[in-house]
Amino acid sequence: MRISHDDALTLEILVRKVHNCERFGMGMYIDADHFETNPFDAALIALSPIWKTMPKETVEDFLYRWDCSLRKEDDANISQFIQELKELVNY
């Protein structure tokens, strides 16, 4: 699924905050241009350092729902995805 650059930039800022890094961190994956076509990668990267500190069911439910939605649907609610991801990383 392709998302707007503004939404991708929001994801980049969120992921950079979690990892305390600059643009192009983590092998150049932390970048809005990448997230435009791969928004689910933002969730995987953002949750990777903190998933063990969260309830397993919460993380698994989020990842399963949004993996299916973002990878298979053209009309996924990206605003809802971003909001839920923000809530998880601020857990």
CNS distance restraints for C-alpha pairs under 8 A (distance, minus, plus):
assign (resid   1 and name CA) (resid  37 and name CA) 5.99 0.50 0.50
assign (resid   1 and name CA) (resid  38 and name CA) 7.08 0.50 0.50
assign (resid   1 and name CA) (resid  39 and name CA) 7.71 0.50 0.50
assign (resid   1 and name CA) (resid  70 and name CA) 5.87 0.50 0.50
assign (resid   1 and name CA) (resid  71 and name CA) 6.07 0.50 0.50
assign (resid   1 and name CA) (resid  72 and name CA) 7.43 0.50 0.50
assign (resid   1 and name CA) (resid  73 and name CA) 6.88 0.50 0.50
assign (resid   1 and name CA) (resid  74 and name CA) 5.60 0.50 0.50
assign (resid   2 and name CA) (resid  36 and name CA) 5.49 0.50 0.50
assign (resid   2 and name CA) (resid  37 and name CA) 4.63 0.50 0.50
assign (resid   2 and name CA) (resid  38 and name CA) 7.32 0.50 0.50
assign (resid   2 and name CA) (resid  39 and name CA) 7.89 0.50 0.50
assign (resid   2 and name CA) (resid  74 and name CA) 7.78 0.50 0.50
assign (resid   3 and name CA) (resid   7 and name CA) 6.53 0.50 0.50
assign (resid   3 and name CA) (resid   8 and name CA) 6.68 0.50 0.50
assign (resid   3 and name CA) (resid  35 and name CA) 7.92 0.50 0.50
assign (resid   3 and name CA) (resid  36 and name CA) 5.02 0.50 0.50
assign (resid   3 and name CA) (resid  37 and name CA) 6.61 0.50 0.50
assign (resid   3 and name CA) (resid  39 and name CA) 7.44 0.50 0.50
assign (resid   3 and name CA) (resid  78 and name CA) 7.49 0.50 0.50
assign (resid   4 and name CA) (resid   8 and name CA) 6.24 0.50 0.50
assign (resid   4 and name CA) (resid  36 and name CA) 6.36 0.50 0.50
assign (resid   5 and name CA) (resid   9 and name CA) 5.95 0.50 0.50
assign (resid   5 and name CA) (resid  32 and name CA) 6.75 0.50 0.50
assign (resid   5 and name CA) (resid  33 and name CA) 7.23 0.50 0.50
assign (resid   5 and name CA) (resid  36 and name CA) 6.06 0.50 0.50
assign (resid   6 and name CA) (resid  10 and name CA) 6.31 0.50 0.50
assign (resid   7 and name CA) (resid  11 and name CA) 6.38 0.50 0.50
assign (resid   7 and name CA) (resid  36 and name CA) 7.77 0.50 0.50
assign (resid   7 and name CA) (resid  78 and name CA) 7.65 0.50 0.50
assign (resid   7 and name CA) (resid  79 and name CA) 7.80 0.50 0.50
assign (resid   8 and name CA) (resid  12 and name CA) 6.17 0.50 0.50
assign (resid   8 and name CA) (resid  32 and name CA) 4.68 0.50 0.50
assign (resid   8 and name CA) (resid  33 and name CA) 7.06 0.50 0.50
assign (resid   8 and name CA) (resid  35 and name CA) 5.25 0.50 0.50
assign (resid   8 and name CA) (resid  36 and name CA) 5.20 0.50 0.50
assign (resid   8 and name CA) (resid  39 and name CA) 7.06 0.50 0.50
assign (resid   9 and name CA) (resid  13 and name CA) 6.19 0.50 0.50
assign (resid   9 and name CA) (resid  31 and name CA) 7.69 0.50 0.50
assign (resid   9 and name CA) (resid  32 and name CA) 4.78 0.50 0.50
assign (resid   9 and name CA) (resid  35 and name CA) 7.97 0.50 0.50
assign (resid  10 and name CA) (resid  14 and name CA) 6.25 0.50 0.50
assign (resid  10 and name CA) (resid  32 and name CA) 7.90 0.50 0.50
assign (resid  10 and name CA) (resid  82 and name CA) 7.96 0.50 0.50
assign (resid  11 and name CA) (resid  15 and name CA) 6.14 0.50 0.50
assign (resid  11 and name CA) (resid  32 and name CA) 7.01 0.50 0.50
assign (resid  11 and name CA) (resid  35 and name CA) 7.23 0.50 0.50
assign (resid  11 and name CA) (resid  39 and name CA) 7.69 0.50 0.50
assign (resid  11 and name CA) (resid  42 and name CA) 6.30 0.50 0.50
assign (resid  11 and name CA) (resid  82 and name CA) 7.02 0.50 0.50
assign (resid  12 and name CA) (resid  16 and name CA) 5.99 0.50 0.50
assign (resid  12 and name CA) (resid  23 and name CA) 7.60 0.50 0.50
assign (resid  12 and name CA) (resid  30 and name CA) 6.03 0.50 0.50
assign (resid  12 and name CA) (resid  31 and name CA) 5.59 0.50 0.50
assign (resid  12 and name CA) (resid  32 and name CA) 5.25 0.50 0.50
assign (resid  12 and name CA) (resid  35 and name CA) 7.35 0.50 0.50
assign (resid  12 and name CA) (resid  42 and name CA) 7.29 0.50 0.50
assign (resid  13 and name CA) (resid  17 and name CA) 6.12 0.50 0.50
assign (resid  14 and name CA) (resid  18 and name CA) 6.46 0.50 0.50
assign (resid  14 and name CA) (resid  46 and name CA) 7.60 0.50 0.50
assign (resid  14 and name CA) (resid  86 and name CA) 7.26 0.50 0.50
assign (resid  15 and name CA) (resid  19 and name CA) 6.28 0.50 0.50
assign (resid  15 and name CA) (resid  30 and name CA) 6.90 0.50 0.50
assign (resid  15 and name CA) (resid  42 and name CA) 6.49 0.50 0.50
assign (resid  15 and name CA) (resid  45 and name CA) 6.93 0.50 0.50
assign (resid  15 and name CA) (resid  46 and name CA) 5.05 0.50 0.50
assign (resid  16 and name CA) (resid  20 and name CA) 5.42 0.50 0.50
assign (resid  16 and name CA) (resid  21 and name CA) 5.15 0.50 0.50
assign (resid  16 and name CA) (resid  22 and name CA) 6.24 0.50 0.50
assign (resid  16 and name CA) (resid  23 and name CA) 7.06 0.50 0.50
assign (resid  16 and name CA) (resid  25 and name CA) 7.79 0.50 0.50
assign (resid  16 and name CA) (resid  30 and name CA) 6.94 0.50 0.50
assign (resid  17 and name CA) (resid  21 and name CA) 6.96 0.50 0.50
assign (resid  18 and name CA) (resid  46 and name CA) 6.10 0.50 0.50
assign (resid  18 and name CA) (resid  89 and name CA) 7.34 0.50 0.50
assign (resid  19 and name CA) (resid  46 and name CA) 7.40 0.50 0.50
assign (resid  21 and name CA) (resid  25 and name CA) 6.03 0.50 0.50
assign (resid  23 and name CA) (resid  28 and name CA) 7.52 0.50 0.50
assign (resid  23 and name CA) (resid  30 and name CA) 5.89 0.50 0.50
assign (resid  23 and name CA) (resid  31 and name CA) 5.68 0.50 0.50
assign (resid  24 and name CA) (resid  28 and name CA) 3.81 0.50 0.50
assign (resid  24 and name CA) (resid  29 and name CA) 5.94 0.50 0.50
assign (resid  24 and name CA) (resid  30 and name CA) 4.94 0.50 0.50
assign (resid  24 and name CA) (resid  31 and name CA) 5.37 0.50 0.50
assign (resid  25 and name CA) (resid  29 and name CA) 6.41 0.50 0.50
assign (resid  25 and name CA) (resid  30 and name CA) 5.20 0.50 0.50
assign (resid  25 and name CA) (resid  31 and name CA) 7.72 0.50 0.50
assign (resid  26 and name CA) (resid  30 and name CA) 6.26 0.50 0.50
assign (resid  29 and name CA) (resid  34 and name CA) 6.44 0.50 0.50
assign (resid  30 and name CA) (resid  34 and name CA) 7.36 0.50 0.50
assign (resid  30 and name CA) (resid  35 and name CA) 7.86 0.50 0.50
assign (resid  30 and name CA) (resid  42 and name CA) 7.59 0.50 0.50
assign (resid  31 and name CA) (resid  35 and name CA) 6.43 0.50 0.50
assign (resid  32 and name CA) (resid  36 and name CA) 6.13 0.50 0.50
assign (resid  33 and name CA) (resid  37 and name CA) 7.52 0.50 0.50
assign (resid  34 and name CA) (resid  38 and name CA) 6.07 0.50 0.50
assign (resid  34 and name CA) (resid  39 and name CA) 7.83 0.50 0.50
assign (resid  35 and name CA) (resid  39 and name CA) 4.48 0.50 0.50
assign (resid  35 and name CA) (resid  40 and name CA) 7.62 0.50 0.50
assign (resid  35 and name CA) (resid  41 and name CA) 6.86 0.50 0.50
assign (resid  35 and name CA) (resid  42 and name CA) 6.51 0.50 0.50
assign (resid  38 and name CA) (resid  42 and name CA) 7.55 0.50 0.50
assign (resid  39 and name CA) (resid  43 and name CA) 7.38 0.50 0.50
assign (resid  39 and name CA) (resid  70 and name CA) 7.36 0.50 0.50
assign (resid  40 and name CA) (resid  44 and name CA) 6.59 0.50 0.50
assign (resid  40 and name CA) (resid  66 and name CA) 7.25 0.50 0.50
assign (resid  40 and name CA) (resid  67 and name CA) 6.45 0.50 0.50
assign (resid  40 and name CA) (resid  70 and name CA) 6.62 0.50 0.50
assign (resid  40 and name CA) (resid  71 and name CA) 7.72 0.50 0.50
assign (resid  41 and name CA) (resid  45 and name CA) 6.05 0.50 0.50
assign (resid  42 and name CA) (resid  46 and name CA) 5.89 0.50 0.50
assign (resid  43 and name CA) (resid  47 and name CA) 5.87 0.50 0.50
assign (resid  43 and name CA) (resid  63 and name CA) 7.74 0.50 0.50
assign (resid  43 and name CA) (resid  85 and name CA) 6.69 0.50 0.50
assign (resid  44 and name CA) (resid  48 and name CA) 5.91 0.50 0.50
assign (resid  45 and name CA) (resid  49 and name CA) 7.88 0.50 0.50
assign (resid  46 and name CA) (resid  50 and name CA) 7.91 0.50 0.50
assign (resid  46 and name CA) (resid  89 and name CA) 7.14 0.50 0.50
assign (resid  47 and name CA) (resid  51 and name CA) 5.40 0.50 0.50
assign (resid  47 and name CA) (resid  88 and name CA) 7.99 0.50 0.50
assign (resid  47 and name CA) (resid  89 and name CA) 6.78 0.50 0.50
assign (resid  50 and name CA) (resid  54 and name CA) 7.04 0.50 0.50
assign (resid  50 and name CA) (resid  89 and name CA) 7.57 0.50 0.50
assign (resid  51 and name CA) (resid  56 and name CA) 7.67 0.50 0.50
assign (resid  51 and name CA) (resid  59 and name CA) 6.80 0.50 0.50
assign (resid  52 and name CA) (resid  56 and name CA) 7.48 0.50 0.50
assign (resid  54 and name CA) (resid  58 and name CA) 7.26 0.50 0.50
assign (resid  54 and name CA) (resid  59 and name CA) 7.05 0.50 0.50
assign (resid  54 and name CA) (resid  91 and name CA) 7.55 0.50 0.50
assign (resid  55 and name CA) (resid  59 and name CA) 6.68 0.50 0.50
assign (resid  56 and name CA) (resid  60 and name CA) 6.09 0.50 0.50
assign (resid  57 and name CA) (resid  61 and name CA) 5.81 0.50 0.50
assign (resid  58 and name CA) (resid  62 and name CA) 6.25 0.50 0.50
assign (resid  59 and name CA) (resid  63 and name CA) 6.10 0.50 0.50
assign (resid  60 and name CA) (resid  64 and name CA) 5.94 0.50 0.50
assign (resid  61 and name CA) (resid  65 and name CA) 6.03 0.50 0.50
assign (resid  62 and name CA) (resid  66 and name CA) 6.09 0.50 0.50
assign (resid  63 and name CA) (resid  67 and name CA) 5.70 0.50 0.50
assign (resid  64 and name CA) (resid  68 and name CA) 6.23 0.50 0.50
assign (resid  65 and name CA) (resid  69 and name CA) 6.19 0.50 0.50
assign (resid  66 and name CA) (resid  70 and name CA) 5.63 0.50 0.50
assign (resid  66 and name CA) (resid  71 and name CA) 7.94 0.50 0.50
assign (resid  66 and name CA) (resid  81 and name CA) 7.15 0.50 0.50
assign (resid  67 and name CA) (resid  71 and name CA) 5.78 0.50 0.50
assign (resid  67 and name CA) (resid  72 and name CA) 8.00 0.50 0.50
assign (resid  68 and name CA) (resid  72 and name CA) 5.77 0.50 0.50
assign (resid  68 and name CA) (resid  73 and name CA) 7.69 0.50 0.50
assign (resid  69 and name CA) (resid  73 and name CA) 5.35 0.50 0.50
assign (resid  69 and name CA) (resid  76 and name CA) 5.83 0.50 0.50
assign (resid  70 and name CA) (resid  74 and name CA) 7.39 0.50 0.50
assign (resid  70 and name CA) (resid  76 and name CA) 6.02 0.50 0.50
assign (resid  77 and name CA) (resid  81 and name CA) 6.43 0.50 0.50
assign (resid  78 and name CA) (resid  82 and name CA) 6.16 0.50 0.50
assign (resid  79 and name CA) (resid  83 and name CA) 6.17 0.50 0.50
assign (resid  80 and name CA) (resid  84 and name CA) 6.09 0.50 0.50
assign (resid  81 and name CA) (resid  85 and name CA) 6.12 0.50 0.50
assign (resid  82 and name CA) (resid  86 and name CA) 6.10 0.50 0.50
assign (resid  83 and name CA) (resid  87 and name CA) 6.31 0.50 0.50
assign (resid  84 and name CA) (resid  88 and name CA) 6.26 0.50 0.50
assign (resid  85 and name CA) (resid  89 and name CA) 6.25 0.50 0.50
assign (resid  86 and name CA) (resid  90 and name CA) 6.22 0.50 0.50
assign (resid  87 and name CA) (resid  91 and name CA) 6.15 0.50 0.50
